[in-house]
Amino acid sequence: MSSSLGPVEPGQIRRNRLLETEAVYRVVSVADDVVEVEVVRAPGLKEGQRFSFTQEAVAAMELAVVPEATQPTG
């Protein structure tokens, strides 16, 4: 599993691959060690469903998209 670069931040898209399946989540909010995510797509889950994960678990997911506000300029 690929680790992310930098902190977990709202707006990021995180990808979790496990047992030949892929789940994609959007980070909604980060509070202390709890991260609320929204399902973008995942087998058996509805788009838009929300879940809470530990910050460590989300940080271990692959960072798929960096929000525009946090992308380097130049």
ChimeraX attribute file (.defattr): number of C-alpha atoms within 10 A of each C-alpha:
attribute: neighborCount
match mode: 1-to-1
recipient: residues
	/A:1	10
	/A:2	12
	/A:3	11
	/A:4	15
	/A:5	10
	/A:6	8
	/A:7	9
	/A:8	21
	/A:9	18
	/A:10	16
	/A:11	18
	/A:12	20
	/A:13	23
	/A:14	24
	/A:15	23
	/A:16	19
	/A:17	13
	/A:18	9
	/A:19	5
	/A:20	5
	/A:21	9
	/A:22	12
	/A:23	17
	/A:24	22
	/A:25	27
	/A:26	22
	/A:27	22
	/A:28	17
	/A:29	16
	/A:30	17
	/A:31	9
	/A:32	7
	/A:33	11
	/A:34	15
	/A:35	22
	/A:36	19
	/A:37	25
	/A:38	19
	/A:39	19
	/A:40	18
	/A:41	17
	/A:42	15
	/A:43	10
	/A:44	7
	/A:45	12
	/A:46	12
	/A:47	14
	/A:48	13
	/A:49	12
	/A:50	16
	/A:51	13
	/A:52	16
	/A:53	14
	/A:54	14
	/A:55	18
	/A:56	12
	/A:57	12
	/A:58	24
	/A:59	20
	/A:60	17
	/A:61	21
	/A:62	18
	/A:63	21
	/A:64	15
	/A:65	13
	/A:66	15
	/A:67	12
	/A:68	10
	/A:69	8
	/A:70	10
	/A:71	9
	/A:72	7
	/A:73	6
	/A:74	3
